[in-house]
Amino acid sequence: MGLFDKILKEVSEKAPDLKLDELAKNMSDAVETLKTEAEKFAEENKDAIDALKTKAEQFAEENKEAIGTIVENTADADRPKPGAYGVSWGDEMPDEPNQFNSGMTPIAYFEDIYRKEFADYELAEEAGWGGPDRSWVFRFRKGGEDKLVVELLPANSSAVKLRERCRKQGLPYLRYYTNYEGWWNTRSYVINRTKAALGE
């Protein structure tokens, strides 16, 4: 006996007026009808579905290079540009303070920089999408208004909701990946990039 059947039996024993057996039969019939109709639709439209699959495969093959470029450009959108704000990426750890030689968690590392280097801003912090283990948000405020939003994320994150909200509000936004291979988030890089976003 399945869990659903067991629940229905217990409920119908306690409330026989509900006619749960009839309800269960009607639901089962409805599910079977939907399944049959879906199979019938798929069979009747098999040629059209196959043609669409073939066209999609042809399109992907004919545009493989363009699709690859789009995917690559999307992935590169947040990657630091060479020479921008100081060297903070590469195969070898830079010989300067960075997230990985600081001995701190990523949140503590960024908070330390922001509190020391940007003391004239009120710094508000909150867990981002997925909770504190997934993302963290810093808000730089002056006069009760947000001046910059910084989001810390893992490299495999595809979250864009906060970035899009900031863009629509015209609010500067930065993101830092905290576990991206070869991205060191050097102290100078974080300071310079943050100053530039704040217009300093």
C-alpha positions in Angstrom: 0.0 0.0 0.0 1.4 3.4 -1.0 1.7 6.3 1.3 -1.1 8.2 -0.5 -3.5 5.2 -0.2 -2.6 4.8 3.5 -3.4 8.5 4.2 -6.7 8.3 2.3 -7.7 5.2 4.2 -6.9 6.8 7.6 -8.8 10.0 6.7 -11.8 8.1 5.3 -12.0 6.0 8.5 -12.1 9.2 10.6 -14.4 11.1 8.2 -16.5 8.7 6.2 -18.7 11.5 4.8 -15.9 12.9 2.7 -16.2 10.1 0.1 -12.4 10.0 -0.3 -12.5 6.7 -2.2 -14.5 8.4 -4.9 -12.1 11.4 -4.9 -9.0 9.1 -5.1 -10.6 7.2 -8.1 -11.4 10.5 -9.9 -7.9 11.8 -9.3 -6.4 8.5 -10.6 -8.7 8.6 -13.6 -7.6 12.2 -14.3 -3.9 11.3 -14.1 -4.4 8.4 -16.5 -6.4 10.6 -18.9 -3.6 13.2 -18.9 -0.9 10.5 -19.4 -2.9 9.0 -22.3 -3.5 12.4 -23.9 0.2 13.4 -23.6 1.3 10.1 -25.2 -1.3 10.5 -28.0 -0.2 14.1 -28.6 3.5 13.0 -28.8 2.6 10.2 -31.2 0.4 12.4 -33.4 3.1 15.1 -33.6 6.1 12.8 -33.7 7.2 14.0 -37.1 6.9 17.7 -36.1 8.8 17.0 -32.8 11.6 15.1 -34.7 11.8 17.9 -37.3 12.2 20.5 -34.5 14.9 18.4 -32.9 16.7 18.1 -36.2 16.4 21.9 -36.9 17.7 22.7 -33.4 20.7 20.3 -33.9 21.4 21.9 -37.3 21.2 25.4 -35.9 23.6 24.5 -33.0 26.0 22.9 -35.5 25.9 25.8 -38.0 26.3 28.4 -35.2 28.7 26.5 -32.9 31.3 29.2 -33.2 28.9 32.0 -32.5 27.3 30.2 -29.6 30.7 29.4 -28.1 31.7 33.1 -28.3 28.5 34.1 -26.6 29.0 31.6 -23.8 32.7 32.7 -23.5 31.8 36.4 -23.4 29.1 35.8 -20.8 31.6 33.9 -18.6 34.2 36.6 -19.1 31.8 39.5 -18.1 32.9 39.5 -14.5 36.5 38.5 -15.0 38.9 41.3 -14.2 40.5 43.0 -17.2 44.3 42.8 -17.3 45.9 45.7 -15.6 42.7 46.8 -14.0 43.1 47.9 -10.4 46.3 45.9 -9.8 47.3 42.4 -10.4 45.0 40.0 -8.6 44.9 36.8 -10.7 47.3 34.3 -12.2 48.8 30.9 -11.5 51.1 32.1 -8.7 49.9 33.8 -5.6 51.0 37.5 -5.7 53.5 38.7 -3.1 51.1 40.9 -1.3 48.2 40.6 1.1 45.3 38.7 -0.5 42.2 36.7 0.5 44.1 33.4 0.5 47.1 34.3 2.6 45.1 36.5 5.1 44.1 33.6 7.3 40.5 34.9 7.3 37.3 33.7 5.9 36.3 35.6 2.7 33.6 37.5 4.6 36.0 38.5 7.4 38.7 39.4 4.8 36.5 41.8 2.9 34.9 43.2 6.0 38.4 44.0 7.4 39.3 45.9 4.2 36.0 47.8 4.0 35.9 48.8 7.7 39.6 50.0 7.7 39.8 51.6 4.2 36.3 52.9 3.8 35.5 54.1 7.4 33.6 57.1 6.2 30.9 54.8 4.9 28.3 53.0 7.0 28.8 49.3 6.2 25.7 47.1 6.3 26.0 43.4 5.8 23.5 40.6 5.1 23.3 37.1 3.9 22.6 36.9 0.2 20.8 34.4 -2.0 21.2 30.9 -0.6 22.3 32.1 2.9 25.7 33.1 4.3 27.5 29.9 3.2 26.5 30.7 -0.4 26.7 34.5 -0.7 27.2 37.7 1.3 26.3 41.3 0.6 27.9 44.5 1.8 26.1 47.8 1.4 28.1 51.0 1.5 25.8 53.8 2.9 26.1 57.6 3.4 23.3 59.8 4.6 21.0 56.7 4.9 21.4 55.9 1.2 23.1 53.0 -0.5 26.1 54.1 -2.5 27.5 50.7 -3.5 26.5 47.1 -3.2 29.2 44.4 -3.1 28.3 40.7 -3.5 30.6 37.8 -2.6 29.8 34.6 -4.4 31.2 31.2 -5.2 32.6 30.8 -8.7 29.9 28.4 -9.8 27.1 30.9 -9.0 24.9 32.2 -11.7 22.9 34.5 -9.5 22.1 37.8 -11.2 19.0 39.0 -9.4 20.7 41.5 -7.1 23.0 42.8 -9.9 20.0 43.4 -12.1 18.1 45.1 -9.3 21.0 47.5 -8.7 21.4 48.1 -12.4 17.7 49.1 -12.7 18.1 51.4 -9.7 21.3 53.0 -11.1 23.2 51.8 -8.0 26.8 50.8 -8.4 27.4 47.0 -8.0 30.5 44.8 -7.6 30.8 41.1 -7.3 33.8 39.1 -6.1 34.2 35.4 -6.5 35.7 33.9 -3.4 36.8 30.5 -4.6 37.8 31.1 -8.3 41.0 29.3 -9.2 43.8 31.9 -9.7 41.7 34.9 -8.5 43.5 36.1 -5.4 41.4 39.2 -4.5 44.5 41.1 -3.4 44.0 43.9 -0.9 45.1 46.6 -3.4 42.8 45.2 -6.1 39.8 45.1 -3.7 40.6 48.7 -2.5 41.1 50.2 -5.9 38.2 48.5 -7.5 35.9 49.5 -4.7 37.1 53.1 -4.8 36.5 53.2 -8.5 32.9 51.9 -8.1 32.3 54.6 -5.4 33.7 57.3 -7.7 36.7 58.1 -5.5 
